[in-house]
Amino acid sequence: MTATRPERESGAPYEQEPAYGDAGAFEAAVDRMDDPLNDPLPAGGHPSPWFRAAPASPEPQDQLQLQLQPQPEPYESSALYTAPEPDPYGPTPYETYETYETYEPYEAVEPQPYQAVEPQPYEPAEQAPTYDEPATPPVVDDETVGLRTADTRKAAADETATAAPVGEGRAARRRAAQQAARRGGGGGRRRRPTGAAAAAKPETKPDGKPLSRVEARRAERARRPSPAVVASRAVGELFISVGVLMLLFVAYQLWWTNVRAGQEAGSEASRIQENWANGKRKPGAFEPGQGFAIMHIPRLDVVVPVAEGIDKERVLDRGMVGHYAEGALKTAMPSAKKGNFAVAGHRNTHGEPFRYVNQLEKGDEIVVETQDKYYVYAMQSILPQTSPSNTGVIDPIPKGSGFTEPGRYITLTTCTPEFTSTYRMIVWGKMVEERPRSKGKPDALVR
């Protein structure tokens, strides 16, 4: 076959292209591929060795190294291309198939009968012995021997006693312990400190070093309070004591006096009612401090005994109401046909029977109960404040009460303002009913 190569592979005219069948046509075609214009890939970039550029000539100094290396065989242009042998480790062509070995058929295994295993008794494993790590002996510093604690000296003595040979006997160990005690700051047996002394620890400097004996003494003196601090503490404790005493006194006045007065007033009222029940007649004149009547103020829920006289200790401080019956201040009794029955009582502390008399309104009943009769008074007027020397408020015709003619009146006097005795408060009433006990209680006590 004498077919020719097409002209598209080179720019030469058709007449210059040798025929494929001519001798040397293949070599001429390969030589033509070295031309950059004909090579489809850059120099050295084609994967085939036929289209790679020739290596550059080595330098003179590398000639010896190149001679030692194996040289490739020279290229023979006349040699025909032979296909490389297939790589034995490459992929297997799809024409070849892997063969599998044949196996013999499965043979069933005959089951074996069950055989019971005799249990063996449990034997615990032998536990490995444990050993305690030896304690690290404390560090003893001779410069701060005065600051050692009892525990440090004892540890040093124990360490020395332990270090003594056992074979030397008890005397050798005793001597070693005595020497350790002398090195620890004591020449003999000492008492072990207790409390704060046992809990105290040696002081140290900011850098962590222990203080010397002189520095420790200075620090101890610096911690002691100054005389000014001691004086201020004493004054503070004195003020606290005075404050506590004042609080106790206030509690006594506002609370305990009422408790005691209430108990005494209740006992006196019971005694009066018992005497009435026993049929004891009233004497011609009552002694100072003797109870003879019971006053009821239903609106204020007050029931208080009335005693003769206005003595503070024997009458008023015992929680009772006192009748003005001495000297120029003597007033009439409830049984008198005309006159003013005037009484006094505490507004605060000691039972405080007249604590809320300022809340009485006109027409409120005030009942005085005696052995024979009930005397009922109706509240008429009130004087909020007056001088303690104003004795005209207890006259037979009280001044400032609004009464203008003689009658049967009642006057209640107490201190004002509360918790003081600067002024007096006056309450007046007029008798509206005199009821014998045989007729029963009046309506004011039944409602």
C-alpha positions in Angstrom: 0.0 0.0 0.0 1.4 3.3 -1.0 -0.9 5.7 0.7 0.5 9.2 1.6 0.3 11.2 4.9 -2.1 14.1 4.7 -0.8 17.6 4.5 -2.6 18.9 7.7 0.3 17.4 9.9 2.9 19.8 8.4 3.2 22.9 6.3 5.3 21.2 3.6 3.9 20.8 0.1 2.3 17.5 -0.8 5.1 16.7 -3.1 7.8 16.9 -0.3 6.0 14.4 1.9 7.5 10.9 1.5 5.2 8.0 1.1 4.6 5.6 4.0 6.0 2.8 2.1 9.3 4.5 1.3 12.4 3.6 3.2 13.2 6.1 6.0 9.7 7.5 6.1 9.2 6.6 9.8 12.5 8.1 10.9 11.8 11.3 8.9 8.5 11.6 10.6 10.0 11.2 14.1 12.7 13.8 13.4 10.1 16.2 12.3 8.4 16.0 15.7 11.3 17.7 17.3 10.2 20.9 15.7 8.4 23.1 18.2 5.9 24.0 15.6 5.0 20.4 14.9 5.2 19.1 18.6 1.7 19.2 20.0 3.1 19.4 23.6 5.9 21.6 25.1 9.3 20.2 25.3 9.7 17.5 27.9 5.9 17.5 28.6 4.9 14.5 26.5 4.5 11.2 28.4 6.1 9.1 25.8 10.0 8.9 25.7 9.9 9.3 21.9 8.7 12.9 22.2 11.0 14.1 25.1 13.7 16.7 24.4 17.3 15.5 24.6 19.0 16.2 28.0 21.4 19.0 28.3 25.1 18.3 28.2 26.4 18.0 31.8 29.0 20.3 33.2 32.6 19.2 33.2 32.7 18.7 37.0 29.8 16.3 36.8 31.4 14.1 34.1 32.9 11.7 36.6 29.6 11.4 38.5 27.8 10.7 35.3 30.4 8.1 34.3 29.8 6.2 37.5 26.1 6.2 37.0 24.5 3.6 34.7 24.0 5.1 31.3 20.9 4.4 29.2 21.3 2.7 25.9 21.7 5.0 22.9 18.7 5.7 20.9 18.6 4.0 17.6 16.4 5.7 15.3 16.1 2.6 13.1 14.8 0.4 15.9 11.2 -0.2 15.8 8.9 0.6 18.7 8.1 -2.3 21.0 5.3 -2.2 23.5 6.4 -2.3 27.2 5.7 -5.4 29.1 2.6 -5.2 31.3 3.2 -4.4 35.0 2.6 -7.5 37.0 1.2 -5.3 39.9 -1.1 -3.3 37.6 -4.8 -3.8 37.2 -5.9 -7.2 35.8 -7.3 -7.0 32.3 -11.0 -7.5 32.1 -10.5 -10.6 29.9 -9.0 -12.5 32.9 -11.2 -13.8 35.7 -10.3 -14.9 39.2 -10.8 -18.5 39.9 -12.1 -19.8 43.2 -11.2 -23.0 45.0 -13.9 -25.6 45.5 -14.6 -26.8 49.0 -15.7 -30.1 50.2 -19.3 -30.4 51.5 -20.0 -29.6 55.2 -20.1 -32.5 57.5 -22.4 -32.3 60.6 -20.7 -32.8 64.0 -22.5 -35.1 66.4 -23.5 -33.3 69.7 -21.8 -34.5 72.8 -23.8 -35.3 76.0 -23.7 -32.7 78.9 -21.3 -33.4 81.6 -21.8 -31.6 85.0 -18.8 -29.9 86.4 -18.2 -30.3 90.2 -18.0 -26.8 91.8 -14.8 -25.9 93.6 -14.8 -24.2 97.0 -13.9 -20.5 97.0 -10.5 -19.6 98.3 -9.9 -15.8 98.7 -6.8 -14.5 97.2 -4.1 -13.7 99.7 -4.0 -9.9 100.3 -0.8 -8.2 99.8 0.5 -6.5 103.0 0.4 -2.7 103.1 3.2 -0.6 104.5 2.8 2.9 106.0 5.0 5.5 104.6 7.4 7.0 107.3 6.4 10.5 108.4 8.8 13.3 107.4 10.6 14.5 110.5 10.0 18.2 111.3 12.7 20.7 110.4 14.3 22.1 113.6 15.9 25.6 113.4 18.3 26.5 116.2 17.9 30.3 115.6 14.2 30.2 116.4 14.4 27.7 119.2 12.4 30.1 121.5 9.4 30.1 119.1 9.0 26.3 118.9 5.8 24.7 119.9 5.4 21.7 122.1 4.5 19.6 119.1 7.8 20.4 117.4 9.9 19.6 120.5 8.0 16.4 121.0 8.6 15.4 117.4 12.3 16.1 117.6 12.5 14.0 120.8 10.6 11.2 119.3 12.9 11.3 116.3 16.0 11.1 118.4 14.6 8.4 120.6 13.7 6.4 117.6 17.2 6.9 116.1 18.8 5.4 119.3 20.0 1.8 118.8 17.6 -0.7 120.3 20.4 -2.9 121.4 21.8 -0.3 123.8 18.8 -0.6 126.1 16.4 1.7 127.9 19.1 4.0 129.4 20.5 4.9 126.0 17.1 5.8 124.7 16.4 7.9 127.8 19.7 9.8 127.3 18.9 10.4 123.6 15.5 11.8 124.5 17.0 14.1 127.1 19.5 15.4 124.6 16.7 16.0 122.1 14.7 17.9 124.8 17.7 20.1 125.6 18.2 20.9 121.9 14.5 21.7 121.7 14.7 24.5 124.2 14.0 22.7 127.5 16.3 21.1 130.0 13.8 18.6 131.3 10.2 17.6 131.3 7.7 20.4 130.6 4.0 20.7 130.8 2.3 20.5 127.5 0.5 23.8 126.7 -3.2 23.7 126.2 -5.8 26.0 124.7 -4.7 29.1 122.7 -1.0 28.4 123.5 -1.2 25.0 121.9 -2.9 26.3 118.8 -0.5 29.2 118.4 2.0 29.0 115.5 5.3 30.8 115.1 5.0 34.1 113.3 6.9 34.7 110.1 8.1 37.7 108.1 6.5 38.8 104.8 9.1 36.8 103.0 8.2 33.6 104.9 11.2 33.5 107.2 10.5 33.0 110.9 11.0 35.9 113.3 13.8 36.1 115.7 13.3 36.2 119.5 13.7 40.0 119.6 11.4 40.6 116.7 8.8 38.3 118.2 8.9 40.3 121.5 8.5 43.5 119.6 5.5 42.1 117.7 4.0 41.0 120.9 4.3 44.5 122.5 2.9 46.1 119.3 -0.2 43.9 119.6 -0.9 45.0 123.2 -3.6 47.8 123.4 -2.5 51.3 124.3 -3.8 53.1 127.4 -6.1 55.2 125.3 -7.6 52.0 123.8 -8.1 50.5 127.3 -9.7 53.7 128.6 -12.1 53.9 125.6 -13.0 50.3 126.1 -13.8 50.9 129.8 -15.9 54.0 128.9 -17.8 52.0 126.3 -18.5 49.2 128.7 -19.7 51.7 131.3 -22.1 53.3 128.8 -23.4 49.8 127.8 -24.0 48.9 131.4 -25.8 52.2 132.1 -27.9 51.6 128.9 -28.8 48.1 130.0 -29.8 49.4 133.5 -32.0 52.1 131.9 -33.7 49.6 129.7 -34.3 47.4 132.8 -35.7 50.4 134.7 -38.1 51.3 131.8 -39.2 47.7 131.6 -39.8 47.7 135.3 -41.8 51.0 135.2 -43.9 50.2 132.1 -44.5 46.5 132.6 -43.6 45.1 135.9 -45.3 47.8 138.0 -48.5 47.2 136.2 -48.2 43.4 136.9 -47.6 43.9 140.6 -50.3 46.6 141.0 -52.8 44.5 139.2 -52.1 41.6 141.5 -52.4 43.8 144.7 -55.5 45.5 143.4 -57.2 42.2 142.6 -56.3 40.9 146.1 -57.8 44.0 147.7 -61.0 43.8 145.7 -61.4 40.1 146.6 -60.8 40.9 150.3 -63.5 43.7 150.2 -66.0 41.4 148.6 -65.3 38.7 151.1 -65.9 41.0 154.0 -69.2 42.1 152.4 -70.2 38.4 152.0 -69.3 37.7 155.7 -71.6 40.4 156.9 -69.0 42.7 158.4 -70.4 46.1 159.0 -68.6 49.2 157.8 -66.8 51.1 160.6 -67.5 54.7 161.5 -64.2 55.8 159.8 -61.9 54.0 157.5 -58.2 53.8 158.2 -55.7 55.2 155.6 -55.1 52.6 152.9 -58.1 50.6 153.8 -60.4 49.6 150.9 -64.1 50.3 151.3 -65.6 50.4 147.7 -65.2 49.2 144.1 -65.4 51.5 141.2 -66.7 50.4 137.8 -66.3 52.3 134.5 -68.0 50.1 131.9 -67.0 52.1 128.9 -63.3 51.7 129.7 -63.7 48.2 131.2 -62.2 49.3 134.5 -62.9 47.6 137.8 -60.7 49.0 140.6 -60.9 49.1 144.4 -61.3 52.5 146.2 -59.2 53.0 149.4 -59.0 55.7 152.0 -56.4 58.4 151.4 -54.2 59.3 148.4 -50.9 58.0 149.8 -48.6 57.1 146.8 -47.0 54.0 148.3 -49.9 52.5 150.3 -52.7 53.3 147.8 -51.9 54.7 144.4 -48.8 52.6 143.7 -50.8 49.5 144.6 -53.1 50.0 141.7 -56.0 51.4 143.7 -58.0 54.7 143.5 -57.5 56.9 146.5 -60.3 59.0 148.2 -59.4 62.6 149.2 -60.0 62.3 153.0 -57.2 64.2 154.8 -57.0 67.8 156.0 -58.2 70.6 153.7 -58.6 68.1 150.8 -61.2 66.0 152.6 -64.3 65.3 150.4 -67.7 63.7 151.0 -68.4 60.0 150.8 -70.9 58.6 148.2 -73.5 58.1 150.9 -73.6 61.8 151.8 -76.7 63.7 150.9 -74.7 66.5 149.4 -71.1 66.9 148.5 -68.3 66.0 146.1 -66.8 62.4 146.1 -63.3 63.1 144.8 -60.7 60.4 144.0 -57.3 60.2 142.4 -55.5 57.5 140.4 -52.5 56.9 138.1 -52.8 57.4 134.4 -49.5 55.5 133.6 -47.7 52.7 135.4 -48.8 51.0 138.7 -52.0 49.6 137.3 -52.9 52.9 135.4 -56.7 52.7 136.2 -57.3 56.2 134.8 -55.2 55.7 131.6 -58.1 56.4 129.2 -60.4 58.7 131.2 -60.0 61.3 128.5 -62.0 59.1 126.2 -65.2 59.4 128.4 -68.1 61.2 126.8 -71.0 63.0 128.4 -73.6 60.5 129.8 -71.1 57.6 130.3 -71.8 55.8 133.6 -69.4 55.7 136.6 -70.6 53.2 139.3 -69.3 53.1 142.9 -70.2 49.8 144.6 -70.3 49.7 148.4 -71.4 47.2 151.0 -75.1 48.3 150.9 -75.7 50.2 147.7 -74.7 51.0 144.1 -74.1 54.7 143.3 -74.4 55.5 139.6 -72.9 58.8 138.2 -73.2 60.2 134.7 -70.2 61.9 133.2 -70.9 65.7 132.7 -67.7 67.6 131.8 -63.9 67.3 131.5 -61.0 69.7 132.2 -58.1 68.5 130.0 -55.4 70.4 131.9 -54.9 72.4 135.0 -52.3 73.1 137.7 -51.7 70.6 140.5 -52.3 73.4 143.0 -55.8 74.0 141.7 -57.7 72.5 144.6 -61.0 74.2 143.7 -61.8 71.3 141.3 -62.6 69.1 144.3 -64.8 71.6 146.2 -68.4 70.7 147.1 -69.4 72.7 144.1 -66.4 72.1 141.8 -65.0 75.2 140.0 -64.9 74.9 136.3 -67.3 71.9 136.2 -70.4 73.8 135.2 -72.3 73.0 138.4 -73.8 76.0 140.1 -75.6 74.6 143.1 -74.9 71.9 145.7 -75.5 68.3 144.7 -74.0 64.8 144.8 -71.0 64.9 142.5 -68.0 62.8 141.7 -64.5 64.1 140.6 -61.7 62.0 139.0 -58.2 63.5 139.0 -55.1 62.1 137.2 -51.8 63.3 135.8 -51.3 64.7 132.3 -49.6 64.5 129.8 -49.0 60.8 129.8 -45.8 59.6 131.6 -45.5 63.0 133.3 -47.0 64.7 136.4 -46.7 68.3 135.2 -50.5 68.9 135.1 -53.7 67.4 136.2 -56.8 66.2 134.2 -60.2 66.5 135.8 -63.4 64.6 135.0 -66.7 65.4 136.7 -69.9 63.5 137.0 -73.4 63.8 138.7 -75.2 61.1 140.6 -78.2 59.8 138.6 -79.1 56.6 140.6 -78.7 55.2 144.2 -79.6 51.5 144.1 -79.6 49.1 147.1 -77.8 45.9 146.6 -80.9 44.0 147.5 -82.4 45.1 144.2 -79.6 43.8 142.1 -77.0 45.4 139.9 -77.8 48.6 138.0 -78.4 48.6 134.3 -74.9 50.1 133.7 -73.3 46.8 135.0 -75.8 44.5 133.5 -75.4 45.7 129.9 
